[in-house]
């Protein structure tokens, strides 16, 4: 009895093993606990259209890159052009302002003169009085008016130790007429020469630089016996204005 049932069970197991399985890879993965790669069906295969076409030539690639660069750089070039234009305009404006500033400074200094050679032994409170006295000696025609038209007088800079050369004195006039008269009378004045005194114009930095650049021309002309002199920042030789070297 037991022998017959055992044989029947054995036949059933053999029959199950002989039956082909229809389980999918997903079912197999679920039953075994492992992942399996699923091969794509024919309609899932990667198509050629999934990739962009490759360029046919190097020239084509170069042309496309040039077009891309031109397209990207064009807006930047326009911005650079605008910035450059604005910079040029700002530069021109700054130059005009600098020229106006120099001209304003030059005009204000035309009311001044500088006096050199007055000893430091002259007390600070007596500097103005001594300066007026010198101007009266140089231009006696304005002796009565000069105390009223010489406005401000003071030493230039601070006194340095062991400095033998006296500091200069700057004079500010309230009248251009009297200032110019004193300046004209001071040229080749015997009173000043005897006392080792001399006047100079109060030039701005730009005019001093121009004079320094013109000095070799003036010096060479004087060696040749020509009449060479300055008028403000300008230089003249035999009555004719000369420009800067190289201009």
C-alpha positions in Angstrom: 0.0 0.0 0.0 2.7 2.4 1.0 4.8 1.3 -1.9 2.1 2.2 -4.4 1.6 5.7 -3.0 5.3 6.3 -3.0 5.5 5.4 -6.7 2.5 7.6 -7.5 4.2 10.6 -5.8 7.4 10.0 -7.6 5.6 10.0 -11.0 3.9 13.3 -10.1 7.3 15.0 -9.2 8.9 13.7 -12.4 5.9 15.0 -14.4 6.3 18.5 -12.9 10.0 18.5 -13.7 9.4 17.6 -17.3 6.8 20.4 -17.8 8.4 23.5 -19.4 8.3 26.7 -17.3 6.7 29.9 -18.5 8.0 32.1 -15.7 9.4 35.5 -16.7 12.6 37.0 -15.6 10.6 39.2 -13.3 9.0 36.2 -11.7 12.3 34.5 -11.5 13.8 37.5 -9.8 11.0 37.7 -7.4 11.3 34.0 -6.5 15.1 34.0 -6.2 15.7 37.4 -4.8 18.1 38.3 -7.6 18.0 41.1 -10.3 18.3 40.0 -13.9 18.9 42.3 -16.9 16.0 42.3 -19.2 16.9 42.3 -22.9 15.0 44.9 -24.9 12.3 43.8 -27.3 12.6 44.7 -30.9 10.6 47.9 -30.5 12.7 49.0 -27.6 16.0 48.8 -29.5 18.0 52.1 -29.7 17.4 53.8 -33.0 19.8 55.9 -35.1 17.5 58.9 -34.7 18.3 58.9 -31.0 21.7 60.4 -31.8 22.4 63.8 -33.4 24.0 63.6 -36.8 27.8 64.0 -36.8 29.3 66.7 -38.9 30.3 65.6 -42.3 33.7 67.5 -42.3 36.1 69.5 -40.1 35.1 72.6 -42.2 31.5 72.1 -41.2 32.5 72.0 -37.5 34.7 75.0 -37.8 32.0 77.0 -39.6 29.4 76.1 -36.9 31.8 77.1 -34.1 32.5 80.4 -35.8 28.8 81.1 -36.1 28.3 80.2 -32.4 31.2 82.5 -31.3 30.0 85.3 -33.5 26.5 84.9 -32.1 27.7 84.9 -28.5 30.4 87.7 -28.9 28.3 90.2 -30.8 26.3 91.5 -27.7 29.6 91.6 -25.8 31.3 93.6 -28.5 28.4 96.1 -28.6 28.8 96.6 -24.8 32.5 97.0 -25.1 32.0 99.6 -27.9 29.6 101.5 -25.7 32.0 101.4 -22.7 34.9 102.6 -24.9 32.8 105.4 -26.3 31.8 106.5 -22.8 35.4 106.3 -21.6 36.6 108.5 -24.5 33.9 111.0 -23.6 34.8 111.0 -20.0 38.5 111.4 -20.8 37.7 114.4 -23.0 35.6 115.9 -20.2 38.3 115.3 -17.6 40.9 116.9 -19.9 38.7 120.0 -20.3 38.2 120.2 -16.5 41.9 120.0 -15.9 42.5 122.8 -18.5 39.9 124.9 -16.8 41.4 124.2 -13.4 44.9 125.2 -14.6 43.6 128.3 -16.2 41.8 129.3 -13.0 44.9 128.7 -11.0 47.0 130.6 -13.5 44.6 133.6 -13.4 44.6 133.8 -9.6 48.4 133.7 -9.5 48.7 136.6 -11.9 47.8 138.8 -8.9 50.9 137.6 -7.0 54.7 138.2 -7.0 57.5 136.4 -5.2 60.3 138.2 -3.5 63.6 136.5 -2.7 66.6 137.6 -0.7 65.0 139.2 2.3 67.0 138.0 5.4 65.4 135.8 7.9 66.5 138.3 10.6 63.5 140.4 9.6 60.8 139.6 12.2 57.6 137.9 11.1 55.5 140.9 12.1 57.8 143.2 10.1 57.9 141.1 6.9 54.9 142.9 5.3 56.3 146.4 6.2 59.8 145.5 4.8 58.2 144.1 1.6 56.2 147.3 1.1 59.3 149.4 1.6 61.1 147.4 -1.1 58.3 147.7 -3.5 58.2 151.5 -2.9 61.9 151.7 -3.7 61.4 149.7 -6.9 58.4 151.6 -8.0 58.5 155.0 -6.4 55.6 156.3 -8.5 53.2 154.2 -6.5 54.7 154.9 -3.1 51.5 156.3 -1.6 49.2 153.7 -3.0 51.3 150.5 -2.5 50.5 150.1 1.2 46.8 149.8 0.2 47.1 147.5 -2.8 49.6 145.0 -1.3 47.1 142.8 0.5 48.7 139.6 1.8 52.4 139.0 2.5 54.0 135.9 4.1 57.1 133.6 4.0 57.0 130.5 1.8 57.4 127.2 3.6 58.9 126.4 7.0 62.3 127.5 8.2 64.8 124.6 8.0 67.7 124.1 10.4 71.1 125.0 9.1 69.5 126.7 6.0 71.5 129.7 5.1 69.3 130.8 2.2 66.4 132.9 3.4 62.9 131.7 2.4 61.0 133.5 -0.3 58.1 135.9 0.3 54.8 135.9 -1.6 52.9 139.1 -2.2 49.2 139.2 -3.2 48.1 142.5 -4.7 44.5 143.7 -4.9 45.3 145.7 -8.0 46.7 144.0 -11.2 47.8 147.5 -12.4 50.1 148.0 -9.5 51.3 144.4 -9.5 52.3 144.6 -13.2 53.9 148.0 -12.6 56.1 146.6 -9.8 57.0 143.6 -11.9 58.0 145.7 -14.8 60.1 148.1 -12.7 61.8 145.2 -11.0 63.5 144.0 -14.2 67.2 145.1 -14.2 66.5 147.3 -11.1 69.7 148.6 -9.5 68.2 148.8 -6.0 67.4 145.0 -6.1 70.8 144.1 -7.6 72.7 146.0 -4.9 70.8 144.1 -2.1 70.8 140.7 -3.8 67.0 140.8 -4.1 64.9 139.7 -7.0 61.2 139.2 -7.9 59.7 136.3 -9.8 56.2 135.5 -11.0 54.0 133.1 -9.1 53.6 130.4 -11.7 51.5 127.2 -11.3 53.0 123.8 -11.6 52.0 123.4 -15.3 53.7 126.7 -16.3 56.8 125.9 -14.3 57.1 122.6 -16.1 56.6 124.3 -19.5 59.3 126.8 -18.7 61.7 124.1 -17.6 61.1 122.3 -20.9 61.8 125.6 -22.8 64.9 126.5 -20.9 67.4 124.7 -23.2 66.0 126.7 -26.1 66.3 130.0 -24.2 69.8 129.2 -22.9 71.0 128.3 -26.4 69.6 131.4 -27.9 71.2 133.6 -25.2 74.6 132.0 -25.9 74.2 133.0 -29.5 73.6 136.6 -28.5 69.9 136.6 -29.2 67.3 138.2 -27.0 65.5 135.4 -25.3 63.0 135.7 -22.5 59.8 134.4 -20.9 56.3 135.8 -20.7 54.5 133.7 -18.3 54.8 130.1 -19.5 55.7 131.2 -23.0 59.2 131.7 -24.5 60.3 134.3 -27.0 63.5 134.7 -29.0 64.0 138.1 -30.8 60.3 138.8 -30.2 59.1 135.6 -31.8 57.4 132.9 -29.7 59.0 129.5 -29.8 57.3 126.2 -29.1 58.4 123.2 -27.0 61.2 121.1 -28.5 59.8 118.5 -30.8 56.5 120.3 -31.6 
